[in-house]
Amino acid sequence: MFSGIVEECATLLKVVSEQENKHFTLTCSFVNELKIDQSISHNGVCLTVVDIRDNAYTVTAMKETLDRSNLGLLKEGDEVNVERSMPMNGRLDGHIVQGHVDQTATCIAVDDAEGSYYFTFRYAFDKAMAQRGYFTVDKGSVTVNGVSLTVCNPEDDTFQVAIIPYTFEHTNFHAIKVGTVVNLEFDIIGKYISRLLHFQ
């Protein structure tokens, strides 16, 4: 489990395809603290460390993960938001994030808010999935590329988030522009409530 508070941007050093899997090798400041089998969020996707060497670590994504997320679009040199799993005695500074990306969205607007920024995203709306909790609500939580954020101005298939300068500088939001594909994880609490209502 994660909190959506990104620790830093890791740099993608290498991408290797093996059948329908992709192996991603990255480096970041805490490589020497990692261990094999550890879970790390990459742009909001929980992946397992499978190798550590030469101040870098490797994780593997399977086809299902590549199809549902933006990981398949990554290329060498890209910045990836990373967060280690939350310790049980830690503070939940963001919200409950599972690291299970639901779908992708596309940035359709970036607006200057006199020092901060408003990003608008559009995602594929599906009524059946919305009934299962795959939607956003005003002032609710959403995870975008692994970042815990508060929703503004939600519509059926779009929503906005406000990004302060610190988040803009310390995550890969500074690289997001119109047309950029991002990962979304909708609020797990909303999913459970929607599921319970289905059985009433």
Solvent accessible surface area in square Angstrom, and as a share of the most:
residue,aa,sasa,rsa
1,M,102,0.46
2,F,1,0.01
3,S,8,0.05
4,G,1,0.01
5,I,83,0.42
6,V,24,0.14
7,E,75,0.34
8,E,41,0.19
9,C,29,0.18
10,A,0,0.00
11,T,54,0.31
12,L,1,0.01
13,L,82,0.41
14,K,98,0.42
15,V,40,0.23
16,V,66,0.38
17,S,76,0.49
18,E,93,0.42
19,Q,180,0.80
20,E,108,0.49
21,N,52,0.27
22,K,51,0.22
23,H,44,0.20
24,F,4,0.02
25,T,23,0.13
26,L,2,0.01
27,T,33,0.19
28,C,17,0.10
29,S,97,0.63
30,F,7,0.03
31,V,2,0.01
32,N,136,0.70
33,E,118,0.53
34,L,15,0.08
35,K,140,0.59
36,I,86,0.44
37,D,110,0.57
38,Q,33,0.15
39,S,36,0.23
40,I,0,0.00
41,S,4,0.03
42,H,4,0.02
43,N,3,0.01
44,G,2,0.02
45,V,8,0.05
46,C,45,0.27
47,L,13,0.06
48,T,55,0.32
49,V,0,0.00
50,V,74,0.42
51,D,41,0.21
52,I,55,0.28
53,R,161,0.59
54,D,134,0.69
55,N,92,0.47
56,A,7,0.05
57,Y,1,0.00
58,T,20,0.12
59,V,1,0.00
60,T,39,0.23
61,A,1,0.01
62,M,119,0.53
63,K,95,0.40
64,E,95,0.43
65,T,30,0.17
66,L,28,0.14
67,D,97,0.50
68,R,101,0.37
69,S,10,0.07
70,N,8,0.04
71,L,2,0.01
72,G,29,0.28
73,L,119,0.59
74,L,26,0.13
75,K,137,0.58
76,E,108,0.49
77,G,52,0.50
78,D,33,0.17
79,E,70,0.31
80,V,1,0.00
81,N,2,0.01
82,V,1,0.00
83,E,11,0.05
84,R,60,0.22
85,S,48,0.31
86,M,37,0.17
87,P,83,0.52
88,M,188,0.84
89,N,143,0.74
90,G,33,0.32
91,R,205,0.75
92,L,82,0.41
93,D,104,0.54
94,G,27,0.26
95,H,22,0.10
96,I,58,0.29
97,V,2,0.01
98,Q,59,0.26
99,G,3,0.03
100,H,110,0.49
101,V,14,0.08
102,D,12,0.06
103,Q,36,0.16
104,T,42,0.25
105,A,3,0.03
106,T,50,0.29
107,C,1,0.00
108,I,60,0.30
109,A,30,0.23
110,V,56,0.32
111,D,68,0.35
112,D,108,0.56
113,A,35,0.27
114,E,176,0.79
115,G,44,0.43
116,S,29,0.19
117,Y,56,0.21
118,Y,81,0.31
119,F,1,0.00
120,T,18,0.10
121,F,0,0.00
122,R,115,0.42
123,Y,8,0.03
124,A,83,0.64
125,F,92,0.38
126,D,68,0.35
127,K,143,0.61
128,A,62,0.48
129,M,56,0.25
130,A,16,0.12
131,Q,117,0.52
132,R,120,0.44
133,G,2,0.02
134,Y,33,0.12
135,F,73,0.31
136,T,15,0.09
137,V,78,0.45
138,D,80,0.41
139,K,146,0.62
140,G,17,0.17
141,S,38,0.24
142,V,0,0.00
143,T,2,0.01
144,V,0,0.00
145,N,5,0.02
146,G,4,0.04
147,V,8,0.05
148,S,23,0.15
149,L,20,0.10
150,T,74,0.43
151,V,0,0.00
152,C,23,0.14
153,N,95,0.49
154,P,34,0.22
155,E,117,0.53
156,D,99,0.51
157,D,45,0.23
158,T,16,0.09
159,F,1,0.00
160,Q,36,0.16
161,V,0,0.00
162,A,48,0.37
163,I,1,0.00
164,I,102,0.52
165,P,62,0.39
166,Y,141,0.54
167,T,24,0.14
168,F,46,0.19
169,E,111,0.50
170,H,86,0.38
171,T,8,0.05
172,N,8,0.04
173,F,0,0.00
174,H,71,0.32
175,A,61,0.47
176,I,12,0.06
177,K,140,0.59
178,V,96,0.55
179,G,47,0.45
180,T,35,0.20
181,V,47,0.27
182,V,0,0.00
183,N,2,0.01
184,L,0,0.00
185,E,5,0.02
186,F,2,0.01
187,D,39,0.20
188,I,24,0.12
189,I,95,0.48
190,G,22,0.21
191,K,27,0.11
192,Y,140,0.53
193,I,94,0.48
194,S,13,0.08
195,R,114,0.42
196,L,120,0.60
197,L,107,0.53
198,H,126,0.56
199,F,141,0.59
200,Q,179,0.80
